[in-house]
């Protein structure tokens, strides 16, 4: 009998489309803005129209989001990681075009952390050359790899060796460059008003309104509210395990009047994951498909990161827990936990994701999060 339901947010309760828009804008800014590589600063602004955002997203990720879908199919779930891989790939592609004359500089850059200041330095060197972007090479380069999840970071190191002739471990783990990507992404998503609260740092580029006020629910707001009411009245505990930061989870839930259904101690976000990663002796990613997010969702945020990490897997009575997600990363996390998994076909790939979930033998495949009610009624 299911006694606990843990929900992912993006692709399950709220649309992730604006996250992908912000991700594309982030990669675009890192490449063309004067604050970073400055390849084409005249094309940069902070108030793109919806049609311009659509065009940028199609440029960066492909007309049908092919790059995003490839990464999702490899079990990668966090938008920050997708941004990092996309920008890192373009970074290597750009350096490959100047390697014959700038070999020593490239070798030096790839042995030290890539901060914003280093990107500015590299941009000044690139300005002396006629370099071009190569977004269309992302899928072909990554399709030949066998890496999945966080191992894709290490694949960037292999590409650097192959395309630049430089051995490096620069791209492994949560690097300085990853942090630069994360901060730009937060500027786009939360806007000027919330950046410092979200990141603890001021904006590098002001003028961004953010997407927080434009969240889209994946079923009627009132119907999802009714689902939460049904679950709590049925004595089913509910929690959240999301790759969103806390601000981007709590604020929309308050606005939608959903927060009243939850114990805040069981709403686990990317902030909790990042906090836990910082106490690790060897820094590594704890984002999905690592089960850490859902373990803390079960145990509560008051539980120490050490206790969560030392939880024996699969957990006791795992079949009494249902994880509801839209991605392979969610499914893999649930499998490690020994929990049941309900796949919702409202994520990036929509109904096309059914074959992937069938292949990985999801316990349930649902057209909508609202169908969770039927699972509980039958248990």
Secondary structure, DSSP 8 states (H G I E B T S, - for coil): ---EEEE--BTTTB--HHHHHHHHHHHHHHHHSTTTT-SSGGG--S---HHHHHHHHHHHH-TT-HHHHHHHHTT---HHHHHHHHHHHHHHHHHHTSTTT-HHHHHHHTTS---HHHHHHHHHHHTTS-----TTHHHHHHHT----TTHHHHHHHHHHHHHH-----TTSSS-HHHHHHHHHHHHHHH-GGGHHHHHSS--SS-----SGGG--BSS-HHHHHHHHHHHHHTT-EEEEE-SS-HHHHHHHHHHTT-GGGS-GGGEE-HHHHHHHHHT-SS----STTSTHHHHHHHH-TTS-HHHHHT--SS-TTGGGEEEEESSHHHHHHHHHHT-EEEEETTSTTGGGGHHHHHHTT-SEEESSGGGHHHHHHH-
